[in-house]
């Protein structure tokens, strides 16, 4: 189902370089990104069902292991 806001908040054009940009912890706004990702994967290890709202490029979903079902939703 396409959101009524999909055109306004469509991030598809920047998706190509997003993962490289977001993992660049030299940028002060990205400092601690790897720590947060490690925390998320540790906290969700062995979960039955995971929901990733705002999943973007799927960066988080790719890191999480050992789950029964995962639902990923993004406005783009």
CHARMM internal coordinates of N, CA and C (Angstrom, degrees):
IC EDIT
DIST 1 N 1 CA 1.4233
DIST 1 CA 1 C 1.5276
ANGL 1 N 1 CA 1 C 107.82
DIST 1 C 2 N 1.3075
ANGL 1 CA 1 C 2 N 116.91
DIHE 1 N 1 CA 1 C 2 N 130.30
DIST 2 N 2 CA 1.4565
ANGL 1 C 2 N 2 CA 121.48
DIHE 1 CA 1 C 2 N 2 CA -179.13
DIST 2 CA 2 C 1.5270
ANGL 2 N 2 CA 2 C 110.13
DIHE 1 C 2 N 2 CA 2 C -88.70
DIST 2 C 3 N 1.3113
ANGL 2 CA 2 C 3 N 116.44
DIHE 2 N 2 CA 2 C 3 N 131.83
DIST 3 N 3 CA 1.4594
ANGL 2 C 3 N 3 CA 122.27
DIHE 2 CA 2 C 3 N 3 CA -179.83
DIST 3 CA 3 C 1.5152
ANGL 3 N 3 CA 3 C 110.36
DIHE 2 C 3 N 3 CA 3 C -73.75
DIST 3 C 4 N 1.3202
ANGL 3 CA 3 C 4 N 115.66
DIHE 3 N 3 CA 3 C 4 N 150.11
DIST 4 N 4 CA 1.4543
ANGL 3 C 4 N 4 CA 120.05
DIHE 3 CA 3 C 4 N 4 CA 175.82
DIST 4 CA 4 C 1.5368
ANGL 4 N 4 CA 4 C 111.45
DIHE 3 C 4 N 4 CA 4 C -67.48
DIST 4 C 5 N 1.3137
ANGL 4 CA 4 C 5 N 117.02
DIHE 4 N 4 CA 4 C 5 N -16.20
DIST 5 N 5 CA 1.4620
ANGL 4 C 5 N 5 CA 122.00
DIHE 4 CA 4 C 5 N 5 CA -179.44
DIST 5 CA 5 C 1.5268
ANGL 5 N 5 CA 5 C 113.09
DIHE 4 C 5 N 5 CA 5 C -102.09
DIST 5 C 6 N 1.3130
ANGL 5 CA 5 C 6 N 117.07
DIHE 5 N 5 CA 5 C 6 N 5.43
DIST 6 N 6 CA 1.4679
ANGL 5 C 6 N 6 CA 119.80
DIHE 5 CA 5 C 6 N 6 CA -173.29
DIST 6 CA 6 C 1.5207
ANGL 6 N 6 CA 6 C 113.47
DIHE 5 C 6 N 6 CA 6 C -60.35
DIST 6 C 7 N 1.3095
ANGL 6 CA 6 C 7 N 118.45
DIHE 6 N 6 CA 6 C 7 N -34.95
DIST 7 N 7 CA 1.4661
ANGL 6 C 7 N 7 CA 119.75
DIHE 6 CA 6 C 7 N 7 CA 179.28
DIST 7 CA 7 C 1.5286
ANGL 7 N 7 CA 7 C 111.23
DIHE 6 C 7 N 7 CA 7 C -73.36
DIST 7 C 8 N 1.3269
ANGL 7 CA 7 C 8 N 116.80
DIHE 7 N 7 CA 7 C 8 N -39.29
DIST 8 N 8 CA 1.4662
ANGL 7 C 8 N 8 CA 121.25
DIHE 7 CA 7 C 8 N 8 CA -178.83
DIST 8 CA 8 C 1.5255
ANGL 8 N 8 CA 8 C 111.56
DIHE 7 C 8 N 8 CA 8 C -67.47
DIST 8 C 9 N 1.3198
ANGL 8 CA 8 C 9 N 117.24
DIHE 8 N 8 CA 8 C 9 N -38.57
DIST 9 N 9 CA 1.4589
ANGL 8 C 9 N 9 CA 121.50
DIHE 8 CA 8 C 9 N 9 CA -175.82
DIST 9 CA 9 C 1.5283
ANGL 9 N 9 CA 9 C 112.28
DIHE 8 C 9 N 9 CA 9 C -112.41
DIST 9 C 10 N 1.3073
ANGL 9 CA 9 C 10 N 117.30
DIHE 9 N 9 CA 9 C 10 N 30.03
DIST 10 N 10 CA 1.4587
ANGL 9 C 10 N 10 CA 121.95
DIHE 9 CA 9 C 10 N 10 CA -179.44
DIST 10 CA 10 C 1.5286
ANGL 10 N 10 CA 10 C 109.32
DIHE 9 C 10 N 10 CA 10 C -78.12
DIST 10 C 11 N 1.3184
ANGL 10 CA 10 C 11 N 115.74
DIHE 10 N 10 CA 10 C 11 N 114.86
DIST 11 N 11 CA 1.4624
ANGL 10 C 11 N 11 CA 120.92
DIHE 10 CA 10 C 11 N 11 CA -179.97
DIST 11 CA 11 C 1.5327
ANGL 11 N 11 CA 11 C 112.36
DIHE 10 C 11 N 11 CA 11 C -102.69
DIST 11 C 12 N 1.2961
ANGL 11 CA 11 C 12 N 117.38
DIHE 11 N 11 CA 11 C 12 N 9.93
DIST 12 N 12 CA 1.4632
ANGL 11 C 12 N 12 CA 120.47
DIHE 11 CA 11 C 12 N 12 CA -178.08
DIST 12 CA 12 C 1.5306
ANGL 12 N 12 CA 12 C 113.25
DIHE 11 C 12 N 12 CA 12 C -54.38
DIST 12 C 13 N 1.3459
ANGL 12 CA 12 C 13 N 119.48
DIHE 12 N 12 CA 12 C 13 N -40.85
DIST 13 N 13 CA 1.4684
ANGL 12 C 13 N 13 CA 118.37
DIHE 12 CA 12 C 13 N 13 CA -178.53
DIST 13 CA 13 C 1.5326
ANGL 13 N 13 CA 13 C 114.30
DIHE 12 C 13 N 13 CA 13 C -61.42
DIST 13 C 14 N 1.3332
ANGL 13 CA 13 C 14 N 118.67
DIHE 13 N 13 CA 13 C 14 N -25.70
DIST 14 N 14 CA 1.4761
ANGL 13 C 14 N 14 CA 119.65
DIHE 13 CA 13 C 14 N 14 CA -179.75
DIST 14 CA 14 C 1.5200
ANGL 14 N 14 CA 14 C 112.65
DIHE 13 C 14 N 14 CA 14 C -100.11
DIST 14 C 15 N 1.3072
ANGL 14 CA 14 C 15 N 117.19
DIHE 14 N 14 CA 14 C 15 N 2.54
DIST 15 N 15 CA 1.4643
ANGL 14 C 15 N 15 CA 121.05
DIHE 14 CA 14 C 15 N 15 CA -176.26
DIST 15 CA 15 C 1.5205
ANGL 15 N 15 CA 15 C 112.59
DIHE 14 C 15 N 15 CA 15 C -63.15
DIST 15 C 16 N 1.3190
ANGL 15 CA 15 C 16 N 117.41
DIHE 15 N 15 CA 15 C 16 N -33.15
DIST 16 N 16 CA 1.4677
ANGL 15 C 16 N 16 CA 121.01
DIHE 15 CA 15 C 16 N 16 CA -176.16
DIST 16 CA 16 C 1.5273
ANGL 16 N 16 CA 16 C 111.51
DIHE 15 C 16 N 16 CA 16 C -57.66
DIST 16 C 17 N 1.3188
ANGL 16 CA 16 C 17 N 118.37
DIHE 16 N 16 CA 16 C 17 N -44.79
DIST 17 N 17 CA 1.4570
ANGL 16 C 17 N 17 CA 120.95
DIHE 16 CA 16 C 17 N 17 CA -177.63
DIST 17 CA 17 C 1.5155
ANGL 17 N 17 CA 17 C 114.28
DIHE 16 C 17 N 17 CA 17 C -100.95
DIST 17 C 18 N 1.3273
ANGL 17 CA 17 C 18 N 116.77
DIHE 17 N 17 CA 17 C 18 N 5.16
DIST 18 N 18 CA 1.4654
ANGL 17 C 18 N 18 CA 120.38
DIHE 17 CA 17 C 18 N 18 CA -173.91
DIST 18 CA 18 C 1.5247
ANGL 18 N 18 CA 18 C 112.87
DIHE 17 C 18 N 18 CA 18 C -62.54
DIST 18 C 19 N 1.3051
ANGL 18 CA 18 C 19 N 118.19
DIHE 18 N 18 CA 18 C 19 N -49.51
DIST 19 N 19 CA 1.4671
ANGL 18 C 19 N 19 CA 120.77
DIHE 18 CA 18 C 19 N 19 CA -176.42
DIST 19 CA 19 C 1.5272
ANGL 19 N 19 CA 19 C 111.39
DIHE 18 C 19 N 19 CA 19 C -60.68
DIST 19 C 20 N 1.3163
ANGL 19 CA 19 C 20 N 116.80
DIHE 19 N 19 CA 19 C 20 N -39.78
DIST 20 N 20 CA 1.4651
ANGL 19 C 20 N 20 CA 120.03
DIHE 19 CA 19 C 20 N 20 CA 178.26
DIST 20 CA 20 C 1.5303
ANGL 20 N 20 CA 20 C 110.05
DIHE 19 C 20 N 20 CA 20 C -66.78
DIST 20 C 21 N 1.3116
ANGL 20 CA 20 C 21 N 117.06
DIHE 20 N 20 CA 20 C 21 N -41.30
DIST 21 N 21 CA 1.4605
ANGL 20 C 21 N 21 CA 122.21
DIHE 20 CA 20 C 21 N 21 CA 179.86
DIST 21 CA 21 C 1.5288
ANGL 21 N 21 CA 21 C 111.36
DIHE 20 C 21 N 21 CA 21 C -65.44
DIST 21 C 22 N 1.3124
ANGL 21 CA 21 C 22 N 117.10
DIHE 21 N 21 CA 21 C 22 N -47.67
DIST 22 N 22 CA 1.4599
ANGL 21 C 22 N 22 CA 121.04
DIHE 21 CA 21 C 22 N 22 CA -173.76
DIST 22 CA 22 C 1.5294
ANGL 22 N 22 CA 22 C 112.51
DIHE 21 C 22 N 22 CA 22 C -70.08
DIST 22 C 23 N 1.3017
ANGL 22 CA 22 C 23 N 117.90
DIHE 22 N 22 CA 22 C 23 N -24.75
DIST 23 N 23 CA 1.4664
ANGL 22 C 23 N 23 CA 120.33
DIHE 22 CA 22 C 23 N 23 CA 179.65
DIST 23 CA 23 C 1.5283
ANGL 23 N 23 CA 23 C 112.94
DIHE 22 C 23 N 23 CA 23 C -89.85
DIST 23 C 24 N 1.3249
ANGL 23 CA 23 C 24 N 117.41
DIHE 23 N 23 CA 23 C 24 N -1.53
DIST 24 N 24 CA 1.4591
ANGL 23 C 24 N 24 CA 121.80
DIHE 23 CA 23 C 24 N 24 CA 179.47
DIST 24 CA 24 C 1.5265
ANGL 24 N 24 CA 24 C 109.67
DIHE 23 C 24 N 24 CA 24 C -79.62
DIST 24 C 25 N 1.3188
ANGL 24 CA 24 C 25 N 116.81
DIHE 24 N 24 CA 24 C 25 N 92.43
DIST 25 N 25 CA 1.4595
ANGL 24 C 25 N 25 CA 121.55
DIHE 24 CA 24 C 25 N 25 CA -176.75
DIST 25 CA 25 C 1.5274
ANGL 25 N 25 CA 25 C 113.23
DIHE 24 C 25 N 25 CA 25 C -77.66
DIST 25 C 26 N 1.3379
ANGL 25 CA 25 C 26 N 117.56
DIHE 25 N 25 CA 25 C 26 N 1.69
DIST 26 N 26 CA 1.4641
ANGL 25 C 26 N 26 CA 120.29
DIHE 25 CA 25 C 26 N 26 CA 170.98
DIST 26 CA 26 C 1.5244
ANGL 26 N 26 CA 26 C 110.39
DIHE 25 C 26 N 26 CA 26 C -72.07
DIST 26 C 27 N 1.3181
ANGL 26 CA 26 C 27 N 116.01
DIHE 26 N 26 CA 26 C 27 N -23.54
DIST 27 N 27 CA 1.4594
ANGL 26 C 27 N 27 CA 121.79
DIHE 26 CA 26 C 27 N 27 CA 174.54
DIST 27 CA 27 C 1.5316
ANGL 27 N 27 CA 27 C 106.68
DIHE 26 C 27 N 27 CA 27 C -78.36
DIST 27 C 28 N 1.3418
ANGL 27 CA 27 C 28 N 118.07
DIHE 27 N 27 CA 27 C 28 N 121.72
DIST 28 N 28 CA 1.4740
ANGL 27 C 28 N 28 CA 120.03
DIHE 27 CA 27 C 28 N 28 CA -175.55
DIST 28 CA 28 C 1.5281
ANGL 28 N 28 CA 28 C 114.46
DIHE 27 C 28 N 28 CA 28 C -55.20
DIST 28 C 29 N 1.3014
ANGL 28 CA 28 C 29 N 118.19
DIHE 28 N 28 CA 28 C 29 N -31.36
DIST 29 N 29 CA 1.4639
ANGL 28 C 29 N 29 CA 120.22
DIHE 28 CA 28 C 29 N 29 CA -179.70
DIST 29 CA 29 C 1.5287
ANGL 29 N 29 CA 29 C 111.72
DIHE 28 C 29 N 29 CA 29 C -71.30
DIST 29 C 30 N 1.3294
ANGL 29 CA 29 C 30 N 117.35
DIHE 29 N 29 CA 29 C 30 N -18.44
DIST 30 N 30 CA 1.4691
ANGL 29 C 30 N 30 CA 122.19
DIHE 29 CA 29 C 30 N 30 CA -179.33
DIST 30 CA 30 C 1.5257
ANGL 30 N 30 CA 30 C 112.91
DIHE 29 C 30 N 30 CA 30 C -100.00
DIST 30 C 31 N 1.3262
ANGL 30 CA 30 C 31 N 117.62
DIHE 30 N 30 CA 30 C 31 N -2.15
DIST 31 N 31 CA 1.4694
ANGL 30 C 31 N 31 CA 121.26
DIHE 30 CA 30 C 31 N 31 CA -177.96
DIST 31 CA 31 C 1.5230
ANGL 31 N 31 CA 31 C 110.29
DIHE 30 C 31 N 31 CA 31 C -57.47
DIST 31 C 32 N 1.3048
ANGL 31 CA 31 C 32 N 116.70
DIHE 31 N 31 CA 31 C 32 N 130.41
DIST 32 N 32 CA 1.4554
ANGL 31 C 32 N 32 CA 121.94
DIHE 31 CA 31 C 32 N 32 CA 178.96
DIST 32 CA 32 C 1.5276
ANGL 32 N 32 CA 32 C 113.98
DIHE 31 C 32 N 32 CA 32 C 90.18
DIST 32 C 33 N 1.3268
ANGL 32 CA 32 C 33 N 117.37
DIHE 32 N 32 CA 32 C 33 N 2.88
DIST 33 N 33 CA 1.4676
ANGL 32 C 33 N 33 CA 120.71
DIHE 32 CA 32 C 33 N 33 CA -178.20
DIST 33 CA 33 C 1.5244
ANGL 33 N 33 CA 33 C 111.72
DIHE 32 C 33 N 33 CA 33 C -57.61
DIST 33 C 34 N 1.3216
ANGL 33 CA 33 C 34 N 117.59
DIHE 33 N 33 CA 33 C 34 N -46.00
DIST 34 N 34 CA 1.4700
ANGL 33 C 34 N 34 CA 120.02
DIHE 33 CA 33 C 34 N 34 CA -178.61
DIST 34 CA 34 C 1.5293
ANGL 34 N 34 CA 34 C 111.08
DIHE 33 C 34 N 34 CA 34 C -65.51
DIST 34 C 35 N 1.3321
ANGL 34 CA 34 C 35 N 117.08
DIHE 34 N 34 CA 34 C 35 N -34.72
DIST 35 N 35 CA 1.4746
ANGL 34 C 35 N 35 CA 120.27
DIHE 34 CA 34 C 35 N 35 CA 176.34
DIST 35 CA 35 C 1.5246
ANGL 35 N 35 CA 35 C 111.16
DIHE 34 C 35 N 35 CA 35 C -64.64
DIST 35 C 36 N 1.3213
ANGL 35 CA 35 C 36 N 116.56
DIHE 35 N 35 CA 35 C 36 N -41.96
DIST 36 N 36 CA 1.4702
ANGL 35 C 36 N 36 CA 120.47
DIHE 35 CA 35 C 36 N 36 CA 179.12
DIST 36 CA 36 C 1.5223
ANGL 36 N 36 CA 36 C 110.09
DIHE 35 C 36 N 36 CA 36 C -65.27
DIST 36 C 37 N 1.3182
ANGL 36 CA 36 C 37 N 117.33
DIHE 36 N 36 CA 36 C 37 N -42.60
DIST 37 N 37 CA 1.4624
ANGL 36 C 37 N 37 CA 120.51
DIHE 36 CA 36 C 37 N 37 CA 179.68
DIST 37 CA 37 C 1.5336
ANGL 37 N 37 CA 37 C 110.71
DIHE 36 C 37 N 37 CA 37 C -63.69
DIST 37 C 38 N 1.3017
ANGL 37 CA 37 C 38 N 117.04
DIHE 37 N 37 CA 37 C 38 N -39.73
DIST 38 N 38 CA 1.4660
ANGL 37 C 38 N 38 CA 121.26
DIHE 37 CA 37 C 38 N 38 CA 177.52
DIST 38 CA 38 C 1.5351
ANGL 38 N 38 CA 38 C 110.11
DIHE 37 C 38 N 38 CA 38 C -64.44
DIST 38 C 39 N 1.3338
ANGL 38 CA 38 C 39 N 117.03
DIHE 38 N 38 CA 38 C 39 N -42.38
DIST 39 N 39 CA 1.4671
ANGL 38 C 39 N 39 CA 121.71
DIHE 38 CA 38 C 39 N 39 CA 178.15
DIST 39 CA 39 C 1.5253
ANGL 39 N 39 CA 39 C 110.70
DIHE 38 C 39 N 39 CA 39 C -61.21
DIST 39 C 40 N 1.3315
ANGL 39 CA 39 C 40 N 116.96
DIHE 39 N 39 CA 39 C 40 N -44.89
DIST 40 N 40 CA 1.4739
ANGL 39 C 40 N 40 CA 121.00
DIHE 39 CA 39 C 40 N 40 CA -179.88
DIST 40 CA 40 C 1.5224
ANGL 40 N 40 CA 40 C 110.14
DIHE 39 C 40 N 40 CA 40 C -60.96
DIST 40 C 41 N 1.3044
ANGL 40 CA 40 C 41 N 117.33
DIHE 40 N 40 CA 40 C 41 N -47.22
DIST 41 N 41 CA 1.4677
ANGL 40 C 41 N 41 CA 119.39
DIHE 40 CA 40 C 41 N 41 CA -178.66
DIST 41 CA 41 C 1.5236
ANGL 41 N 41 CA 41 C 111.48
DIHE 40 C 41 N 41 CA 41 C -66.20
DIST 41 C 42 N 1.3237
ANGL 41 CA 41 C 42 N 117.55
DIHE 41 N 41 CA 41 C 42 N -37.28
DIST 42 N 42 CA 1.4729
ANGL 41 C 42 N 42 CA 120.27
DIHE 41 CA 41 C 42 N 42 CA 177.20
DIST 42 CA 42 C 1.5280
ANGL 42 N 42 CA 42 C 111.22
DIHE 41 C 42 N 42 CA 42 C -65.59
DIST 42 C 43 N 1.3196
ANGL 42 CA 42 C 43 N 116.91
DIHE 42 N 42 CA 42 C 43 N -42.79
DIST 43 N 43 CA 1.4640
ANGL 42 C 43 N 43 CA 121.53
DIHE 42 CA 42 C 43 N 43 CA -176.07
DIST 43 CA 43 C 1.5303
ANGL 43 N 43 CA 43 C 112.89
DIHE 42 C 43 N 43 CA 43 C -72.37
DIST 43 C 44 N 1.3189
ANGL 43 CA 43 C 44 N 117.44
DIHE 43 N 43 CA 43 C 44 N -22.97
DIST 44 N 44 CA 1.4690
ANGL 43 C 44 N 44 CA 120.18
DIHE 43 CA 43 C 44 N 44 CA -177.15
DIST 44 CA 44 C 1.5194
ANGL 44 N 44 CA 44 C 112.98
DIHE 43 C 44 N 44 CA 44 C -103.06
DIST 44 C 45 N 1.3048
ANGL 44 CA 44 C 45 N 117.64
DIHE 44 N 44 CA 44 C 45 N -1.52
DIST 45 N 45 CA 1.4575
ANGL 44 C 45 N 45 CA 121.37
DIHE 44 CA 44 C 45 N 45 CA -179.11
DIST 45 CA 45 C 1.5298
ANGL 45 N 45 CA 45 C 110.20
DIHE 44 C 45 N 45 CA 45 C -58.05
DIST 45 C 46 N 1.3058
ANGL 45 CA 45 C 46 N 116.53
DIHE 45 N 45 CA 45 C 46 N 124.36
DIST 46 N 46 CA 1.4591
ANGL 45 C 46 N 46 CA 121.91
DIHE 45 CA 45 C 46 N 46 CA 177.98
DIST 46 CA 46 C 1.5157
ANGL 46 N 46 CA 46 C 114.51
DIHE 45 C 46 N 46 CA 46 C 83.06
DIST 46 C 47 N 1.3340
ANGL 46 CA 46 C 47 N 117.44
DIHE 46 N 46 CA 46 C 47 N 8.99
DIST 47 N 47 CA 1.4643
ANGL 46 C 47 N 47 CA 120.25
DIHE 46 CA 46 C 47 N 47 CA 179.03
DIST 47 CA 47 C 1.5244
ANGL 47 N 47 CA 47 C 110.58
DIHE 46 C 47 N 47 CA 47 C -71.56
DIST 47 C 48 N 1.3124
ANGL 47 CA 47 C 48 N 116.64
DIHE 47 N 47 CA 47 C 48 N 149.82
DIST 48 N 48 CA 1.4555
ANGL 47 C 48 N 48 CA 120.62
DIHE 47 CA 47 C 48 N 48 CA 178.01
DIST 48 CA 48 C 1.5212
ANGL 48 N 48 CA 48 C 111.83
DIHE 47 C 48 N 48 CA 48 C -78.37
DIST 48 C 49 N 1.3285
ANGL 48 CA 48 C 49 N 116.33
DIHE 48 N 48 CA 48 C 49 N -51.70
DIST 49 N 49 CA 1.4616
ANGL 48 C 49 N 49 CA 121.16
DIHE 48 CA 48 C 49 N 49 CA -176.56
DIST 49 CA 49 C 1.5193
ANGL 49 N 49 CA 49 C 108.73
DIHE 48 C 49 N 49 CA 49 C -129.04
DIST 49 C 50 N 1.3223
ANGL 49 CA 49 C 50 N 115.96
DIHE 49 N 49 CA 49 C 50 N 130.28
DIST 50 N 50 CA 1.4586
ANGL 49 C 50 N 50 CA 121.81
DIHE 49 CA 49 C 50 N 50 CA 177.53
DIST 50 CA 50 C 1.5157
ANGL 50 N 50 CA 50 C 109.61
DIHE 49 C 50 N 50 CA 50 C -119.88
DIST 50 C 51 N 1.3252
ANGL 50 CA 50 C 51 N 116.13
DIHE 50 N 50 CA 50 C 51 N 143.44
DIST 51 N 51 CA 1.4578
ANGL 50 C 51 N 51 CA 122.23
DIHE 50 CA 50 C 51 N 51 CA 175.82
DIST 51 CA 51 C 1.5221
ANGL 51 N 51 CA 51 C 107.03
DIHE 50 C 51 N 51 CA 51 C -125.21
DIST 51 C 52 N 1.3189
ANGL 51 CA 51 C 52 N 116.48
DIHE 51 N 51 CA 51 C 52 N 124.13
DIST 52 N 52 CA 1.4597
ANGL 51 C 52 N 52 CA 122.17
DIHE 51 CA 51 C 52 N 52 CA 178.29
DIST 52 CA 52 C 1.5203
ANGL 52 N 52 CA 52 C 107.58
DIHE 51 C 52 N 52 CA 52 C -114.55
DIST 52 C 53 N 1.3294
ANGL 52 CA 52 C 53 N 116.47
DIHE 52 N 52 CA 52 C 53 N 100.51
DIST 53 N 53 CA 1.4561
ANGL 52 C 53 N 53 CA 121.58
DIHE 52 CA 52 C 53 N 53 CA 178.25
DIST 53 CA 53 C 1.5176
ANGL 53 N 53 CA 53 C 108.71
DIHE 52 C 53 N 53 CA 53 C -90.17
DIST 53 C 54 N 1.3216
ANGL 53 CA 53 C 54 N 115.88
DIHE 53 N 53 CA 53 C 54 N 125.86
DIST 54 N 54 CA 1.4562
ANGL 53 C 54 N 54 CA 119.97
DIHE 53 CA 53 C 54 N 54 CA -174.74
DIST 54 CA 54 C 1.5078
ANGL 54 N 54 CA 54 C 110.56
DIHE 53 C 54 N 54 CA 54 C 80.87
DIST 54 C 55 N 1.3294
ANGL 54 CA 54 C 55 N 115.81
DIHE 54 N 54 CA 54 C 55 N 42.47
DIST 55 N 55 CA 1.4734
ANGL 54 C 55 N 55 CA 121.57
DIHE 54 CA 54 C 55 N 55 CA -172.09
DIST 55 CA 55 C 1.5173
ANGL 55 N 55 CA 55 C 114.35
DIHE 54 C 55 N 55 CA 55 C -70.12
DIST 55 C 56 N 1.3208
ANGL 55 CA 55 C 56 N 117.93
DIHE 55 N 55 CA 55 C 56 N -15.79
DIST 56 N 56 CA 1.4625
ANGL 55 C 56 N 56 CA 120.37
DIHE 55 CA 55 C 56 N 56 CA 176.81
DIST 56 CA 56 C 1.5132
ANGL 56 N 56 CA 56 C 112.41
DIHE 55 C 56 N 56 CA 56 C 55.71
DIST 56 C 57 N 1.3205
ANGL 56 CA 56 C 57 N 116.21
DIHE 56 N 56 CA 56 C 57 N -123.71
DIST 57 N 57 CA 1.4667
ANGL 56 C 57 N 57 CA 121.71
DIHE 56 CA 56 C 57 N 57 CA -176.77
DIST 57 CA 57 C 1.5235
ANGL 57 N 57 CA 57 C 112.81
DIHE 56 C 57 N 57 CA 57 C -83.00
DIST 57 C 58 N 1.3216
ANGL 57 CA 57 C 58 N 116.80
DIHE 57 N 57 CA 57 C 58 N -1.34
DIST 58 N 58 CA 1.4597
ANGL 57 C 58 N 58 CA 120.05
DIHE 57 CA 57 C 58 N 58 CA 179.45
DIST 58 CA 58 C 1.5137
ANGL 58 N 58 CA 58 C 113.16
DIHE 57 C 58 N 58 CA 58 C 87.86
DIST 58 C 59 N 1.3206
ANGL 58 CA 58 C 59 N 116.19
DIHE 58 N 58 CA 58 C 59 N 15.03
DIST 59 N 59 CA 1.4615
ANGL 58 C 59 N 59 CA 121.80
DIHE 58 CA 58 C 59 N 59 CA -177.90
DIST 59 CA 59 C 1.5306
ANGL 59 N 59 CA 59 C 111.98
DIHE 58 C 59 N 59 CA 59 C -56.05
DIST 59 C 60 N 1.3175
ANGL 59 CA 59 C 60 N 116.90
DIHE 59 N 59 CA 59 C 60 N -45.39
DIST 60 N 60 CA 1.4676
ANGL 59 C 60 N 60 CA 120.22
DIHE 59 CA 59 C 60 N 60 CA 179.68
DIST 60 CA 60 C 1.5195
ANGL 60 N 60 CA 60 C 110.50
DIHE 59 C 60 N 60 CA 60 C -69.48
DIST 60 C 61 N 1.3186
ANGL 60 CA 60 C 61 N 116.75
DIHE 60 N 60 CA 60 C 61 N -45.50
DIST 61 N 61 CA 1.4624
ANGL 60 C 61 N 61 CA 121.60
DIHE 60 CA 60 C 61 N 61 CA -177.72
DIST 61 CA 61 C 1.5301
ANGL 61 N 61 CA 61 C 111.67
DIHE 60 C 61 N 61 CA 61 C -58.38
DIST 61 C 62 N 1.3126
ANGL 61 CA 61 C 62 N 117.12
DIHE 61 N 61 CA 61 C 62 N -35.21
DIST 62 N 62 CA 1.4637
ANGL 61 C 62 N 62 CA 120.33
DIHE 61 CA 61 C 62 N 62 CA 179.71
DIST 62 CA 62 C 1.5198
ANGL 62 N 62 CA 62 C 112.60
DIHE 61 C 62 N 62 CA 62 C -68.56
DIST 62 C 63 N 1.3128
ANGL 62 CA 62 C 63 N 118.12
DIHE 62 N 62 CA 62 C 63 N -25.99
DIST 63 N 63 CA 1.4650
ANGL 62 C 63 N 63 CA 122.04
DIHE 62 CA 62 C 63 N 63 CA -177.43
DIST 63 CA 63 C 1.5213
ANGL 63 N 63 CA 63 C 113.12
DIHE 62 C 63 N 63 CA 63 C -85.82
DIST 63 C 64 N 1.3304
ANGL 63 CA 63 C 64 N 116.71
DIHE 63 N 63 CA 63 C 64 N -27.24
DIST 64 N 64 CA 1.4644
ANGL 63 C 64 N 64 CA 120.62
DIHE 63 CA 63 C 64 N 64 CA -175.98
DIST 64 CA 64 C 1.5283
ANGL 64 N 64 CA 64 C 108.86
DIHE 63 C 64 N 64 CA 64 C -76.76
DIST 64 C 65 N 1.3007
ANGL 64 CA 64 C 65 N 115.75
DIHE 64 N 64 CA 64 C 65 N 133.34
DIST 65 N 65 CA 1.4660
ANGL 64 C 65 N 65 CA 121.45
DIHE 64 CA 64 C 65 N 65 CA -179.00
DIST 65 CA 65 C 1.5199
ANGL 65 N 65 CA 65 C 109.76
DIHE 64 C 65 N 65 CA 65 C -122.84
DIST 65 C 66 N 1.2893
ANGL 65 CA 65 C 66 N 116.27
DIHE 65 N 65 CA 65 C 66 N 164.49
DIST 66 N 66 CA 1.4599
ANGL 65 C 66 N 66 CA 123.15
DIHE 65 CA 65 C 66 N 66 CA 171.75
DIST 66 CA 66 C 1.5273
ANGL 66 N 66 CA 66 C 113.49
DIHE 65 C 66 N 66 CA 66 C 59.11
DIST 66 C 67 N 1.3137
ANGL 66 CA 66 C 67 N 115.75
DIHE 66 N 66 CA 66 C 67 N 64.53
DIST 67 N 67 CA 1.4579
ANGL 66 C 67 N 67 CA 121.84
DIHE 66 CA 66 C 67 N 67 CA 175.56
DIST 67 CA 67 C 1.5178
ANGL 67 N 67 CA 67 C 108.60
DIHE 66 C 67 N 67 CA 67 C -134.26
DIST 67 C 68 N 1.3108
ANGL 67 CA 67 C 68 N 115.65
DIHE 67 N 67 CA 67 C 68 N 158.65
DIST 68 N 68 CA 1.4564
ANGL 67 C 68 N 68 CA 120.69
DIHE 67 CA 67 C 68 N 68 CA 179.91
DIST 68 CA 68 C 1.5277
ANGL 68 N 68 CA 68 C 111.47
DIHE 67 C 68 N 68 CA 68 C -85.04
DIST 68 C 69 N 1.3311
ANGL 68 CA 68 C 69 N 116.29
DIHE 68 N 68 CA 68 C 69 N -48.30
DIST 69 N 69 CA 1.4671
ANGL 68 C 69 N 69 CA 121.66
DIHE 68 CA 68 C 69 N 69 CA 178.43
DIST 69 CA 69 C 1.5181
ANGL 69 N 69 CA 69 C 109.71
DIHE 68 C 69 N 69 CA 69 C -141.50
DIST 69 C 70 N 1.3394
ANGL 69 CA 69 C 70 N 115.90
DIHE 69 N 69 CA 69 C 70 N 146.81
DIST 70 N 70 CA 1.4601
ANGL 69 C 70 N 70 CA 121.27
DIHE 69 CA 69 C 70 N 70 CA 175.96
DIST 70 CA 70 C 1.5199
ANGL 70 N 70 CA 70 C 108.91
DIHE 69 C 70 N 70 CA 70 C -134.40
DIST 70 C 71 N 1.3055
ANGL 70 CA 70 C 71 N 115.06
DIHE 70 N 70 CA 70 C 71 N 135.40
DIST 71 N 71 CA 1.4604
ANGL 70 C 71 N 71 CA 121.74
DIHE 70 CA 70 C 71 N 71 CA 175.30
DIST 71 CA 71 C 1.5170
ANGL 71 N 71 CA 71 C 108.51
DIHE 70 C 71 N 71 CA 71 C -117.05
DIST 71 C 72 N 1.3109
ANGL 71 CA 71 C 72 N 115.73
DIHE 71 N 71 CA 71 C 72 N 125.34
DIST 72 N 72 CA 1.4709
ANGL 71 C 72 N 72 CA 121.42
DIHE 71 CA 71 C 72 N 72 CA -179.97
DIST 72 CA 72 C 1.5161
ANGL 72 N 72 CA 72 C 108.98
DIHE 71 C 72 N 72 CA 72 C -118.59
DIST 72 C 73 N 1.3357
ANGL 72 CA 72 C 73 N 116.24
DIHE 72 N 72 CA 72 C 73 N 128.79
DIST 73 N 73 CA 1.4602
ANGL 72 C 73 N 73 CA 121.66
DIHE 72 CA 72 C 73 N 73 CA -177.70
DIST 73 CA 73 C 1.5213
ANGL 73 N 73 CA 73 C 107.59
DIHE 72 C 73 N 73 CA 73 C -130.40
DIST 73 C 74 N 1.3191
ANGL 73 CA 73 C 74 N 116.06
DIHE 73 N 73 CA 73 C 74 N 134.53
DIST 74 N 74 CA 1.4565
ANGL 73 C 74 N 74 CA 120.60
DIHE 73 CA 73 C 74 N 74 CA 176.55
DIST 74 CA 74 C 1.5218
ANGL 74 N 74 CA 74 C 109.31
DIHE 73 C 74 N 74 CA 74 C -145.46
DIST 74 C 75 N 1.2950
ANGL 74 CA 74 C 75 N 117.69
DIHE 74 N 74 CA 74 C 75 N 143.96
DIST 75 N 75 CA 1.4547
ANGL 74 C 75 N 75 CA 120.90
DIHE 74 CA 74 C 75 N 75 CA -177.52
DIST 75 CA 75 C 1.5253
ANGL 75 N 75 CA 75 C 111.89
DIHE 74 C 75 N 75 CA 75 C -69.86
DIST 75 C 76 N 1.3376
ANGL 75 CA 75 C 76 N 117.68
DIHE 75 N 75 CA 75 C 76 N -28.07
DIST 76 N 76 CA 1.4622
ANGL 75 C 76 N 76 CA 120.01
DIHE 75 CA 75 C 76 N 76 CA 178.27
DIST 76 CA 76 C 1.5018
ANGL 76 N 76 CA 76 C 110.54
DIHE 75 C 76 N 76 CA 76 C -70.06
END
COOR INIT
IC SEED 1 N 1 CA 1 C
IC BUILD
